Amino acid sequence: MIHYLTLEDRSMFSEYLAYWGRELAGSAIAIVSYEQLLETKILDPGVYVFTTFDEVEPAMRRFIDALTDQLRGSRGMRILNDPARVTLRFDLHSVLSRAGLNEFRSWRAGDDMRAVRYPVFIRTERAHDGAFSPLLSSAAEVETWIGRALALGKQLDDLMVVEFCDTADAGRTYRKYGAFNVDGRIIPRSLNYGREWMLKFGANEFSREMVEDELAYVSTNPHEEQLHEIFRIAAIDYGRIDYSMLNDRVQTWEINTNPTIGRGLLPSSREIDSALHGIREKTKEVFYSAFNEAWAALTAQSLREGAAPVPSRVDPIVMAAARAEVRRRWRTAAGIIRGGVRVVKPLLRTPIAPLLRMLYRLPERIVTTKAATLFRTLGRRRRNAVIR
């Protein structure tokens, strides 16, 4: 049995199991939340895939570490993405830069950035929503955008200042690749392409040439050897790497341990020329065939390693602290917002979506403009003094 572990409101795996992976759902793979594990007295044997542990709060992280320690020492248990070994985004950027594999560097927002190479952009370490800022060309602009981030409630130690790495081709088209690692199997997933330096699916410029290039990418796995090495360095056994190519070398933007795989039963977020649907469907078939095969092989291995269930031996004090933290989390403003998002999210695919987005962004524009101005006047030196 494969146990896919995640925060209860963060699973991106359910859509895959609901459609493309439905033959594996339930009998072979189960999604288990950390909140559920807090109430679990017996741990079944199998493969435990840890995800979203970079997003948890301190007490839950102590519980996850204690759980991992027990699994690591129990017969018939195997861990993918051992939280004690995985290298997360900021540290991964640093390691790859020092190794000469990435041509860009990242900085903590509170660091001395006199050696930074502009332009840069700001993003968070733990979220997977892309850049928070546009490209910034000076220290003053960086100060302004850090102020905006803080005004929105982001934590200073979660903010990263990332040097821009220009991977556009001669025609100023950017390409971002996505590939999965499932227990050592590298499986290409997608190719995004467009004129915007920060590429998301919505910015894709779909053409016959590009969708054919995407099909060739998922079919030939051209960067497999380099990706193997990067996943090895990151100690990530399951996840999706987002990257571009520069002078035939992979430039790693991030590795997400709880990535979106596909929309499953949900409608596509983009309208695509019907003449391209056949190629796109072939691309999906190639990817999901390899993806399903990788999970089936992992399931077979977990069955061969079968052993008896074991009682959970995590310290009750650690578990009680994590339970209390979960209760507090759902009572916070962020928790209430997440609960609201669950209700509102289906409405974002209806005609009232533009109005909802406008109402959501209006307070942000008012607050961030004032806060950014104030933050910039304080200056870097005073900010660092307050932090220390």
N, C-alpha and C positions, 0 to 999 in steps of 0.2 A: 504494500500500500504506500502511496505517495501522499504525504501531508504537506499541503501548500499553506504556509503560515504567513499571516498578514494582519494588520489592524482591521477591525471589523468593517470600517467604512472606506477601506482603501483598495479592495481587491479588484485588479484588472484582469483576473484570470477567469472570472465567472462567464464573461461573454464568450470566451473561447470554448469553455466546456459546454455551454448551452447550444453550440452549433457545430463548429468544426471538430471539437474534441468530445462530442457527446458520448461516443462509445467508451471513453475512458472515465467519464464522470461517475462518481459514486463508488463503483466497484474497484477502480484502479487509482483514482485521484480524488482527494477530498480537500476542499478549502476549509481551513481551521483558523479562527481568529485567536490572537493572543488573549483576548478577553475570555474566550471560551476555555482556553487552557488554564486560566486562573481558577476555574471551577472543576478541572479534570483531575481525578484521583489516579487514573490508570493511563499509562502511555503505551500505545500499541507499537509493535515493531514496524520498521519500514524506513523509507527515505523522508527526511524532514527538510523541506526547502524553506529557508528563512528569507523573508522579504520585508520591506518597510521598516526594518529595525533602525534605520537612520532617521526616521520621523517620530520616534517615540520619545516620551518624557523620561526623566531620570529613574523613577521607581520602576516603570515598566522595563526599562533597559536592564536594570539589575535583575529583574525576574527572568528576562530573556537570557541573560548571561548565565544565571544559575541553571535554567532549563538546558541550555547548550552544554554546560559542564556535565550534567547527568547523562544526556544522550551520548555525548562523546565517550563516556565510559561504560556504556551498556551494550551488551551483545545484541546483534540484529538491528541496530540503529545506525543510520548513516545520515550525515549532515551535508547539505549543499548550501553554499554561502554562509560559512561559519562566521558569525558576527565578530568573533575575536580576531579573524584574519583578513576580512574584507577591507580593501582600501577604498575609501569614499571619495567623492568628487574633488574636493580641494587637494587632498593629499595625493590623489591619483594624478592630477595635473602637475603637481610638483615633482612626483617620481618620474613621470614620463618626460618632463622638461629636462630634468637632470640627466636622464638616460639618452637624451638627444632624439627622442621619438616624437615629441611635440615641439613645434617651433614657437609656441607662445607660452606665457607664464600667467599665473593667477596670484592674487594678493588678497589678504584679509582687508576688510574696509578700514580697520584700525591700524594697519601696518604703515611703516614709513615707505612711501611709494615714489621716492625721488628717482629711482632707477627704472620706473615703469616706462614702457614704450607705447605712446599714443598712436592711434585711437584705442580706447578701451570701452567696455560696457559693464554694467552691473547686473548681477543675478544672485539668487540665493543658492546656498549649498544644498539644502535639503529638498527644495521643491523641484518639480520637473516641468515647469511652465515656461522655460526659455528665458530670454533676456528681460530684465526689468526696465532697462533704460535703452535709449538709442545709442549710437556710437558717440563717445565723448572725446573731445580733443584737448582738454586742459584740466588741471587740478581743480580750478574753480567750478567747472561743470560737474566733476566727480563729487565735490562737496555738495552741490545743489541736489544732485540725485540721491546721494546718501540721506540727505535731509528728508526728501520725499519718502524714501523707504521707511525711515524711522517714524515719520508721521503716520504711516499706514500700519504701524504696529510691528514691523519687521525688526528682528533682533540684529544688533550690530555685528555680533560674532557669527551670524548666519549669512552675512553679505560678502560676496566675492567681487573683486574688480579683476576682470579678465582682459588680457591683451587681445586685440582683434587680429585674427589670422586670415588673411585674404586668400581664399582658395578659388576665386572665380577664374573661369577660363578666358581665352582671348576675346570672346564675345560677351564677357561680363555676366555669364550665367554661373550660378552657384549650384553645387550638387551636394546633397547630404544623404549618406547611406545609413541604413539600419540593418543590423544583423544580430541574431540570437546565438547564445551559447547554451546548450542543454547538455550538461555533464560531458563537456569536451567536444561536442558536435557543433560546428559552426554552421549556422543556417541563415543565409541572406534573406532579408524580409522585404526591403523597400528601397526605392530611390526617389528622393524629393529633388526638384529642380526648378529654378526660377531666378528672377532678378534680385530678389531681396536677400540680404546677407543673413538674416535670421529666418531660416526656412522651416515652415510648418506645412502640413498637408494642404491647408487652405490656400497657400501661396504657390502651389504647384502650377506650372504652365504645361498643361497636358497637350501633347502632340503625338502623332504616330511615332516619330523618331524617338521621343523620350520614353513612351511606354514600351517600345521595343527594346530600348536600352535597359529598362528596368527588368524585363523578362530575361534578357541576356545575363544581367547581374545575378538574379536569383538562381539561374540555371547553371552558371559556371563558377560561382563562388571565387572570384578572382583574388580576393585579399585574405584568403583563409589562413595562410601561414602567419601573416602579421597579426591577425586578430587572435589567433591562438596564443601568441606571446603576450599580447596586451591583457587578455583575460587571465593568463597565468600570473602576470605581475599584480593584477588587481585582486587575485584570489577569489574571483567570482565564478561560480560554477553554473549559475543560471542568471540570465539577464539579457538585455538588449544594449548593444553599443551603438551610439550615434556618432558618426564621423564623416570627415571629408578627406580628399586626397590632395597632397601637395608634393610635387616632384616624385610621384609614385610612392609616397610614404603616407601611412594612415595618420591623420590628425584627430585625436580623440576628444570629442566634446564632453561626453558623459557615458556612464554605464548605469542603466536603470534596472534594479533588481525586481521591480514590480511594474513592468511596462505594459502599455496597451498592445494587444496582439492583433486584434481586428474588431470590427463592430458587431460581429455575430449576427443576431437577428435584427439589430437596429439598422435603419436606413443609412445610406452613405451621407456624409456631411457635405459632399460636393456633387454637382451635376457634371457629368462627363459626356462628351460626344459619344453617341450610341455606337458609332463605327469603331470605337476603341474598346468597347466592353469585352469583346472576345479575347483580346490580348491581356487585358487586366484580369479576367477570370482565369486564364492560363497561368498567369503569374501567381495568383492565389493558390491554384491547384499544386503548383510546384512547391511553393513554400509549405503549405499545410501538410502535404504528403510527407515531406522531410521532418517537419515539426512533430507530427503525430507519431512517426516512426521512432523519433528520439525518445519521446515520453513512454511509448510502449516498451522500448528496450530497457528503460530505467525501471519500469514496473516489473518486468520479468526478472531483473536483477534483484529487486527488493523481495520478490517471492522466494528466490533461491536463498536469500539471506535470512529467511524467516526464523523467528525466535518467539519466546513467550512474552506477553505484555509484562510491564514492570510498574510498580507503584511510583507515583510522583514523590520525590524526596526534596522538593524545593522548600527551603526554610519558610515556615508559616508567616513569620514576620515580614519577609520579603514579599510574599503573596498578598498579605493584608495591605501593605503600603501601596502596591500596584493597584489593588482594587479601589482603594481610597482615591488614588490619582485618577483612575478612570471615571469615578463618580464626579470628581471636581471638574474634569475635562468637559463633560457634557453640560455642566452648569455655567461654563464660561461663555463669553461672547462668541469666541471662535467655535465652541461646541454648538451653540444655538444656531450660528450661521450654517455650520455643516448640516445640522438637522433641517434647516430651511432649504438648503441646496437640494437635499433629497426630494423635497416636495416640488421645488421650482424647476429642477432640471428637465423633467419631461415637457414643461411649458416652453423651453428654449427651442423646441422643434415645431412651434406653432406660430401663427401670424403675429402674436403679441411679443415675440422675442426682442425686436428692436427697442420697444418701450422699456422692457425689463432691463436691458443692458444700459440704456440711457439713465434710468433711475439708479442703477447700481454705481455708475461711474460719477454721477453728479457730486456727491459728498467728497469723493476722492479728489476731484479737481479743485474744489474750494479749499480743503484742508492742506493738500500737498503744496499748493502755491504759496500759502502763507508760511507753512513750516519750513519749506526749502529756503525761503528768503531769510528767515530767522537763523536757521542752521548755518547758512553761509556766512552771516555776519559774525557768528561766534568764532569761526576760524578753526583750522586744524589743530593748532597747539592747545587751545582750550579744551577741545573735544577729547584729545588724547589724555589731558590731565584729569578730566572727569572720569574717563574710563579707568585709569590707573588708580 
